[in-house]
Amino acid sequence: MGFLRIPKTLNGYPYVFNDPVNLTDPSGLVGEEEFSEFLTEEFGNKLTLEEINRAARAMSESTGVFDALKLKKALSDPEKLRRELERLRDRLRKKSDEFDEETKETLEKLEELVKDFCP
């Protein structure tokens, strides 16, 4: 599974950093933890802990750990970060009908913060 034009997609192990024997995520929460860490570092002064946890859960359910790591890696490049955040926003919008009202409100608030963060 993957795309021939993008060789790294042919490797099924990046989710566990190429070490499926020692690094596993049976709970599926590693992505949530990575998103939570990113949100706390970047928006912790503007979002409550509950909002951070709610947004991280929605982001993790919509994407995964690989996207969380890409976000953190893009912090040093504002243009790359903006593109990653836009891509994530688009995925969240597609799944918005699956979220409860509180999560939708939190994601809307986060979207406004992201607009200010990287215009």
Helices and strands as residue ranges (DSSP letters): G 7-10, G 14-16, H 30-43, H 49-62, H 65-73, G 74-76, H 78-94, G 96-98, H 101-117
